[in-house]
Amino acid sequence: MSKKVLIVDDTAFMRMMLKTIITGKGYEVVGEAQDGIEAVEKYKELKPDIVTMDITMPKMDGITAIKEI
């Protein structure tokens, strides 16, 4: 069973690149978020095994989001 991953980055291009790399390694990308607030919501909803987190994002930065998670 593959690990479930949530990708969090405010840049669509970076999310796409990470998704390509992660799925290429056999992991399942279960969701994406573009800011910290959305990341916390998606984490609660999807319960991923792994989260990639951008640090600098609008609305809520990655450090604050990690603390919320």
N, C-alpha and C positions, 0 to 999 in steps of 0.2 A: 504494500500500500504506500503510495507516494505521500509526501508531506504537503500540507496545504499552506500556501503562501499568500499574504496580502502585501501588495506593492503600494507604497505611499510616496508620491513625489508630485510637486506642482507643475512639472513639465511633462507634457504628453509624450514627447520624444524619449525622455529618460524612462518613463514607464514602459514604453514599447520596447526599448533596448533591454531593460531588466527582464521583462516578460519573455523575450526571445532567449536570453541566457538561462533563465530559471527553468523554463519548460524544456530547453535543450538538455538540461541535466536531469530530467525525469521528475521534476517537481510539478505540482498542480497549482496554478495561479487561480485562486478562488475569488479574488476581488482586487480592485484598485481604488485608491483615494487620492484626491488632489490637494487636500489640506488636513491639518491636524484634527479639526472637528469631525470631518468625514471619516478620518482614520479611526478615531475612537468609536464612532457609530458602527462602522463596518467590522471592527474587531469584535464588538459585542455580538453582532449579528452572525458573523461567519465563523468565529472561533478558530482562526488559523493557527497552525503550528509555528509558523515563522512570519515575521513582519520585517520588510525592508523599510527604513524610515529616512526620508530627507530631513535635514535639520532646519533649513531656512525655507519657510512656507508662509503664505498669507493666512490670516484668521487665527491660527494656532500653530506655533513652531513644533518641530519634531521632538524636542526635549520635553516640552510641556505635554505633548500627546503621549509620549512614553510613560510619563508619570501618571497620566490619567488611566492608561491601559494597565 
